[in-house]
Amino acid sequence: MITVKHRRYVPYAHAHYAGNLVDGAYSLGLFGDVATEVCIQLDGDEGLFASYDDVQFKAPVQAGDVLEVTATVVKMGTRSRKIEFTSTVVCRGTGGSAAEVLAEPIVAVTATGTVVVPPKSRPTTPPATQNRT
C-alpha cells in the first residue's frame, strides 16, 4: 500500500517527567502528523483520525532523542484507511548538546488506528450549451 516516514527531534521543552522523559502523547501527536500526510498522498485531503485500536508504550522517549515515525496503510475501505504506526528512537541525547546515533534503534511506541476521508466528489458535468441566434 503506502508507507510514510517522518523524523523529529524531541526538544527539551517537551520533557515532562524526571530524567527528561517525554509523555506518551508526544508520539501519538506525531502519529497524527504522519497520518495526515498519508491521507494527503492517497486522497488529496487531510482526513480525520477516527480511532486507535491498540497503543503500546514499549520504551521511554527522552528529550534530546530523534524519533522516526512510520505509518503504513494496511487496509483501505471506501472512506477509511487502517494504519499501523511505529515510533522508533534512532538517536539518543547523552547530555548537554551531545547525542549518539543508535546502532540498534529502539521501538518506543506502536499503534494501529483508523482515519477517514471525505467521500470523493463526483466530477461536475458542465451545463449543456445552448444555441443562441
PLY file of the C-alpha trace (Angstrom):
ply
format ascii 1.0
element vertex 133
property float x
property float y
property float z
element edge 132
property int vertex1
property int vertex2
end_header
0.00 0.00 0.00
1.79 3.17 1.19
4.32 3.96 3.90
5.19 7.46 5.10
8.07 8.33 7.46
8.82 11.49 9.42
11.81 12.24 11.64
11.57 14.66 14.53
13.96 15.92 17.17
12.36 15.89 20.64
13.14 19.27 22.24
13.94 19.58 25.94
10.88 21.82 26.28
8.78 18.63 25.94
10.38 16.88 28.93
7.51 16.20 31.31
8.95 13.86 33.93
12.19 13.28 35.86
15.08 12.06 33.74
13.92 14.23 30.81
11.16 11.74 29.98
8.53 12.80 27.46
4.90 11.75 27.83
3.48 9.10 25.50
1.08 11.61 23.97
4.06 13.15 22.17
4.35 10.10 19.90
0.57 9.99 19.42
0.70 13.58 18.16
3.38 12.56 15.67
1.18 9.65 14.56
-1.49 12.22 13.72
1.01 14.21 11.66
2.18 11.24 9.63
-1.43 10.02 9.17
-2.28 13.45 7.74
0.42 13.04 5.10
-0.86 9.54 4.28
-4.34 10.96 3.65
-2.99 13.83 1.56
-0.93 11.47 -0.61
-3.75 8.95 -1.08
-6.79 11.19 -1.17
-5.73 14.81 -1.56
-7.34 15.62 1.80
-6.01 15.82 5.36
-8.64 13.34 6.59
-9.72 12.88 10.20
-8.45 10.48 12.85
-11.39 8.26 13.89
-9.86 5.90 16.47
-6.92 3.98 17.81
-7.40 0.22 18.05
-4.26 -0.51 20.01
-1.48 1.57 21.56
1.61 0.00 23.13
4.21 2.05 25.04
7.30 -0.15 24.79
10.25 2.10 25.74
10.74 5.62 27.07
11.17 8.66 24.84
13.52 11.30 26.22
14.17 14.92 25.39
17.13 15.05 23.01
16.02 11.94 21.12
15.39 11.82 17.38
12.29 9.81 16.55
11.43 8.15 13.27
7.68 7.80 12.98
6.29 5.42 10.38
2.73 4.99 9.12
1.84 2.08 6.86
-1.63 1.66 5.39
-2.66 -1.95 5.85
-6.31 -1.79 4.76
-8.37 0.61 2.66
-12.12 0.95 2.72
-14.21 3.33 0.67
-13.50 6.22 3.05
-11.45 4.61 5.83
-7.78 3.67 6.00
-6.40 1.36 8.69
-2.84 2.35 9.54
-0.05 0.72 11.57
2.19 3.22 13.37
5.66 2.91 14.88
7.70 5.50 16.78
11.37 4.49 16.93
14.25 6.23 18.72
17.07 6.48 16.16
19.31 8.94 18.07
19.55 9.42 21.83
20.65 12.55 23.65
23.54 11.80 26.00
23.58 15.03 28.00
24.12 18.69 27.23
24.21 19.04 23.47
25.75 15.58 22.92
23.86 12.75 21.22
24.57 9.46 19.50
23.13 7.60 16.56
21.90 4.27 17.91
23.30 1.15 16.26
20.02 -0.59 17.10
17.01 1.74 17.04
14.58 1.39 19.96
10.89 0.84 19.24
9.19 3.20 21.69
5.51 3.19 20.69
3.34 1.14 18.33
-0.31 1.60 17.46
-2.96 0.84 14.92
-5.62 3.36 14.04
-8.26 4.36 11.56
-8.56 7.59 9.62
-11.46 8.66 7.43
-11.54 10.91 4.40
-14.49 12.71 2.81
-16.35 10.97 0.00
-14.92 11.54 -3.44
-16.89 14.25 -5.13
-18.29 13.36 -8.49
-16.98 15.45 -11.35
-19.45 18.11 -12.28
-20.76 17.99 -15.80
-20.72 21.39 -17.48
-24.19 22.60 -18.42
-25.20 21.88 -21.98
-24.50 24.77 -24.29
-27.49 26.49 -25.72
-27.81 27.63 -29.31
-28.34 31.35 -29.36
-29.47 33.04 -32.51
0 1
1 2
2 3
3 4
4 5
5 6
6 7
7 8
8 9
9 10
10 11
11 12
12 13
13 14
14 15
15 16
16 17
17 18
18 19
19 20
20 21
21 22
22 23
23 24
24 25
25 26
26 27
27 28
28 29
29 30
30 31
31 32
32 33
33 34
34 35
35 36
36 37
37 38
38 39
39 40
40 41
41 42
42 43
43 44
44 45
45 46
46 47
47 48
48 49
49 50
50 51
51 52
52 53
53 54
54 55
55 56
56 57
57 58
58 59
59 60
60 61
61 62
62 63
63 64
64 65
65 66
66 67
67 68
68 69
69 70
70 71
71 72
72 73
73 74
74 75
75 76
76 77
77 78
78 79
79 80
80 81
81 82
82 83
83 84
84 85
85 86
86 87
87 88
88 89
89 90
90 91
91 92
92 93
93 94
94 95
95 96
96 97
97 98
98 99
99 100
100 101
101 102
102 103
103 104
104 105
105 106
106 107
107 108
108 109
109 110
110 111
111 112
112 113
113 114
114 115
115 116
116 117
117 118
118 119
119 120
120 121
121 122
122 123
123 124
124 125
125 126
126 127
127 128
128 129
129 130
130 131
131 132
